[in-house]
Amino acid sequence: MITYTWDFPRFHTHSSKDGLTDVVYNIEYVLSASDGEGHGYQLFGNVDVPEADPINFKPFRSLTHRVVEPWVIQSLGTEALTDLKKTLEEQINLQKAPPVAVLNRPW
């Protein structure tokens, strides 16, 4: 079974926008996959997030992983997320059964 893990290393923000401070508009992500047997792979990307809603606004300093993950998943959309997970699974499967092998000489 493959386990997926999100990381969000960088956030692109507007210092000030529409009277709000530290407004996140783009998030860089790393989606990692591991099969628990020593095989894993990572994909890197970024997504734009929707315009800040002044009523539910969360400034950068108050963000948590729990807040950001749904933003990224929603911004990616179901189809793109499915494609990312499929690519990760394919890469792990290639590690398990590589189509090409480089062998040392037999003598």
C-alpha positions as CSV (number, residue, x, y, z in Angstrom):
1,M,0.0,0.0,0.0
2,I,1.3,3.4,-0.9
3,T,1.3,6.2,1.6
4,Y,1.2,9.8,0.4
5,T,2.7,12.7,2.3
6,W,2.5,16.5,1.6
7,D,5.1,19.1,2.4
8,F,4.8,22.8,1.7
9,P,8.3,24.4,1.7
10,R,7.6,27.8,0.3
11,F,4.7,30.3,0.1
12,H,4.5,33.2,-2.2
13,T,2.8,36.2,-0.6
14,H,1.7,39.7,-1.3
15,S,3.0,41.9,1.6
16,S,-0.2,43.9,1.4
17,K,-3.3,43.4,-0.7
18,D,-6.8,44.8,-0.4
19,G,-6.1,45.9,3.2
20,L,-4.8,42.5,4.2
21,T,-1.2,41.6,5.2
22,D,0.9,38.6,4.1
23,V,-1.6,37.3,1.6
24,V,-0.6,33.9,0.2
25,Y,-1.3,33.6,-3.5
26,N,0.9,30.6,-4.5
27,I,2.1,27.5,-2.6
28,E,5.0,25.3,-3.5
29,Y,4.4,21.6,-2.7
30,V,6.2,18.3,-2.5
31,L,4.0,15.2,-2.8
32,S,5.9,12.1,-1.6
33,A,4.9,8.5,-1.9
34,S,6.3,5.5,-0.1
35,D,5.4,1.8,-0.3
36,G,6.8,1.0,3.2
37,E,9.3,-1.4,1.6
38,G,12.0,1.1,0.8
39,H,10.6,2.4,-2.5
40,G,9.6,6.0,-2.8
41,Y,9.3,9.0,-5.1
42,Q,8.6,12.7,-4.9
43,L,6.9,15.2,-7.2
44,F,7.4,19.0,-6.9
45,G,5.0,21.7,-8.0
46,N,3.1,24.8,-7.1
47,V,-0.5,26.0,-7.2
48,D,-2.2,29.3,-7.1
49,V,-4.7,29.7,-4.3
50,P,-8.0,31.6,-4.6
51,E,-8.2,35.2,-3.8
52,A,-8.3,35.9,0.0
53,D,-11.7,36.1,1.5
54,P,-11.5,39.0,4.0
55,I,-14.0,37.3,6.4
56,N,-12.1,34.0,6.6
57,F,-8.7,35.4,5.9
58,K,-5.7,33.6,7.4
59,P,-2.4,35.5,7.3
60,F,0.8,33.6,6.6
61,R,2.0,33.4,10.2
62,S,-1.2,31.7,11.3
63,L,-1.2,28.9,8.7
64,T,-0.8,25.3,9.6
65,H,-0.3,22.1,7.6
66,R,-3.9,21.2,8.3
67,V,-5.1,24.5,6.8
68,V,-2.8,24.5,3.7
69,E,-3.2,20.9,2.6
70,P,-6.9,21.3,1.6
71,W,-6.1,24.5,-0.2
72,V,-3.5,22.8,-2.4
73,I,-5.7,19.7,-3.0
74,Q,-8.6,21.9,-4.0
75,S,-6.4,24.1,-6.2
76,L,-5.0,21.1,-8.0
77,G,-8.4,19.5,-8.6
78,T,-9.4,15.9,-8.6
79,E,-8.1,15.0,-12.1
80,A,-4.6,16.5,-11.5
81,L,-4.3,14.9,-8.1
82,T,-5.2,11.5,-9.5
83,D,-2.6,12.0,-12.2
84,L,0.1,12.9,-9.6
85,K,-0.7,9.8,-7.6
86,K,-0.7,7.7,-10.7
87,T,2.8,9.0,-11.7
88,L,4.1,8.4,-8.2
89,E,2.8,4.8,-8.2
90,E,4.3,4.2,-11.6
91,Q,7.7,5.4,-10.5
92,I,7.6,3.2,-7.4
93,N,6.6,0.2,-9.6
94,L,9.6,0.9,-11.9
95,Q,11.9,0.9,-8.8
96,K,10.5,-2.6,-7.9
97,A,10.8,-4.0,-11.4
98,P,13.1,-1.9,-13.5
99,P,12.7,-2.4,-17.2
100,V,16.5,-2.0,-17.7
101,A,19.3,-3.2,-15.5
102,V,22.9,-2.2,-15.5
103,L,25.1,-5.2,-14.5
104,N,28.7,-5.5,-13.7
105,R,30.8,-7.9,-15.9
106,P,30.4,-11.5,-14.9
107,W,34.0,-12.2,-14.4
